[in-house]
Amino acid sequence: MNQAIQTLMEEHRVIEEVLGSLETFVDRMDAGEEVARDSIRDYADFFRNFADRCHHGKEEDRLFALMGENGFPSEYGPIAVMLAEHTEGRAHVKALFEAGEAPGLLAADDKLQVSRHARAYISLLRSHIVKEDNILYPMALQAIRNEEMEALGEAFELFEREVMGEGTHAKYHALVRALVAAYPPDPAKMAAGAACAGCPGHV
Ligand SMILES: [Fe+2]
């Protein structure tokens, strides 16, 4: 397996773990359990910085750009769909961040908004990851020369150091461990989510 694609797929596994944890969090909140705003901010922090800035950043700035040079336009087709889904996801994460940062206790309406955005985001990202793992990445491996894909692995390492900064990954892995320990993902729901995520009409 190419190093760059392997890195992206390993990051998908981490993101799926946190999506599963967020699902447990909103399930418990919706069932009436008291939850802290801080946890919502922590999830939003992870999705904004690890999933979006770090992971989607590598995809958009490096992989999709390389695919663009190899005949995949960004205006239509699979890259356009992936970009649109990244944008859609950002809106949900922004809403979670705002709910997590607001002062005071969570009101009933805050909880409704958090649940709505979190569930939409979980569904969106699960299906997005299935498409990338099974369709987009194999297409990239087929269309792009080996040497260019090797260079992409090095570009990712540079991206980690220059854009994200030393220690950022370690910080987010520690946050993942804390969130998953507090709200463990339900393996059955994760498997069901991944299995039907690519179905037409899945919401
Ligand atoms: Fe991805």
Residues whose N, C-alpha, C, O or C-beta is under 5 A from the ligand:
A	BS01	LIG	E132
